[in-house]
Amino acid sequence: MPARDNANALRKWGIFLKGVADTIGALFFLSAFVGFIIQIFYRYVMNRPLLWTEEFTMIAFVWAVFWAAAFCVPMREHVSFDVVYDIVPERTRRIFTMFSMVMLIAAFALLIPYTWDYLDFLTRKKSSVLRIPMNYVYGCYLLFLFGFTVQAIWRLARLFGAKWTEEI
């Protein structure tokens, strides 16, 4: 019985964290949209374009895209080239998926230290209008690498489990 309680607690935490991630992603997108609307209003109604809204909208949109890709969109729903994948049997799909997850994990794991190094380099640069350090602007990419790698590890582990057909 304790194992079932642990599984239920873990599942509840997963649902809670997914809700938090979805809310944060929606807030990033909403902030990009609001910045865009403010820019349109000031440019076309007030005839006084604002510089900060363009930069703010761009940064919020970049964060929204990488956040959603890492934490909101399930791995199986990302864009993929699956012409061959769709015509092979389930067991072959499992092998294809395992191979692609191993390659993705390896590639992203290799990217993490180089991304960290580049973000460290960007600490010296700031955005032109809002003066936000560029490592904050592009730090979402490091979060994307971590989040997507964790998703790939989780999917790979489930591919070795009894319910592997749910992952292909």
C-alpha atoms as one frame of an Amber mdcrd trajectory, in Angstrom:
protein
   0.000   0.000   0.000   2.772   2.581   0.726   4.100   2.240  -2.843   0.653
   3.109  -4.192   0.461   6.119  -1.843   3.870   7.281  -3.073   2.764   6.866
  -6.688  -0.414   8.860  -6.026   1.539  11.599  -4.249   4.028  11.726  -7.122
   1.182  11.878  -9.646  -0.481  14.739  -7.713   2.822  16.635  -7.608   3.228
  16.068 -11.341  -0.252  17.429 -12.043   0.403  20.423  -9.780   3.784  21.201
 -11.401   2.271  20.803 -14.895  -0.411  23.322 -13.921   2.224  25.741 -12.636
   4.283  25.339 -15.828   1.205  25.876 -18.010   0.250  28.979 -16.014   3.748
  30.447 -16.333   3.743  29.706 -20.084   0.358  31.384 -20.468   1.619  34.422
 -18.530   4.663  34.704 -20.811   2.414  34.586 -23.873  -0.085  37.001 -22.320
   2.691  39.472 -21.502   3.968  39.282 -25.090   0.422  39.878 -26.362  -0.170
  42.812 -24.001   3.140  44.391 -25.025   2.130  43.970 -28.662  -1.277  45.604
 -28.071   0.315  48.509 -26.184   2.715  49.023 -29.092  -0.124  49.023 -31.629
  -2.119  51.498 -29.543   0.760  53.929 -29.118   1.943  53.619 -32.705  -1.376
  53.895 -34.552  -3.702  55.693 -32.119  -1.327  58.015 -30.269   1.145  58.273
 -33.195   4.002  57.896 -30.679   5.694  54.484 -31.022   7.344  53.131 -27.918
  10.742  51.455 -28.076  10.454  49.387 -24.919   7.345  47.501 -26.054   9.084
  46.032 -29.092  11.951  44.697 -27.005   9.666  43.529 -24.199   7.385  41.685
 -26.641  10.336  39.989 -28.320  11.816  38.835 -25.005   8.453  37.632 -23.672
   7.778  35.749 -26.906  11.197  34.045 -26.845  10.587  32.992 -23.239   7.047
  31.803 -24.079   8.272  29.621 -26.945  11.159  27.987 -25.078   9.141  27.606
 -21.863   6.254  25.940 -23.697   8.597  23.632 -25.608  10.359  22.555 -22.418
   7.516  22.318 -19.922   4.069  22.593 -21.530   3.993  20.631 -24.780   4.291
  16.844 -24.343   7.271  15.398 -26.181   5.071  13.258 -28.438   3.326  16.397
 -29.728   6.435  18.211 -30.923   6.960  18.516 -34.655   8.672  15.466 -36.059
   9.469  13.829 -39.364   7.681  10.513 -39.064   6.954   9.207 -42.580   8.883
   5.964 -41.994   7.922   5.828 -38.317   4.188   5.649 -39.127   4.480   2.635
 -41.442   6.615   0.314 -39.292   5.298  -2.075 -36.585   4.973  -0.945 -32.946
   8.107  -2.765 -31.785  10.166  -1.051 -34.478   8.656   2.308 -33.469   9.742
   1.560 -29.925  13.325   0.983 -31.083  13.230   4.145 -33.235  11.917   6.162
 -30.288  14.502   4.710 -27.899  17.283   5.539 -30.341  16.016   9.074 -30.903
  15.661   9.671 -27.136  19.231   8.466 -26.505  20.530  10.733 -29.282  18.510
  13.684 -28.015  19.689  13.173 -24.428  23.305  12.912 -25.570  23.096  15.979
 -27.825  21.359  18.142 -25.239  23.654  16.980 -22.451  26.613  18.037 -24.622
  24.986  21.416 -25.277  24.418  22.290 -21.617  28.020  23.264 -20.664  28.509
  25.235 -23.895  25.225  27.046 -23.363  26.210  27.825 -19.786  29.542  29.195
 -21.018  27.844  31.387 -23.627  25.311  32.688 -21.108  28.222  33.525 -18.826
  29.752  35.490 -21.693  26.442  37.325 -22.205  26.524  38.697 -18.636  28.578
  41.591 -20.051  25.935  42.591 -22.602  22.564  44.259 -22.046  19.511  44.703
 -24.217  19.501  48.021 -26.048  16.358  49.606 -24.583  15.387  47.900 -21.335
  19.025  47.267 -20.344  18.228  43.700 -19.283  21.335  41.492 -19.094  21.367
  39.290 -22.181  22.021  36.166 -20.123  18.524  36.708 -18.644  17.052  37.257
 -22.083  18.461  33.998 -23.448  18.597  32.033 -20.194  15.340  30.407 -21.251
  17.356  28.293 -23.680  19.211  26.651 -20.794  15.863  25.950 -19.110  14.681
  24.473 -22.408  17.704  22.171 -22.578  17.174  20.965 -19.009  13.413  20.572
 -19.337  13.529  18.801 -22.676  16.336  16.502 -21.513  14.359  15.521 -18.412
  11.319  14.813 -20.623  13.469  12.652 -22.902  14.910  10.713 -19.951  11.413
  10.158 -18.563  10.125   8.995 -21.950  13.088   6.661 -22.423  12.524   5.142
 -18.978   8.846   4.590 -19.782   9.811   2.922 -23.076  11.546   0.237 -21.000
   8.430  -0.242 -18.845   5.354  -2.406 -19.225   3.252   0.414 -20.697   5.734
   1.294 -23.450   2.998   1.418 -26.113   1.721   4.658 -24.521   5.012   6.331
 -25.432   5.085   5.627 -29.168
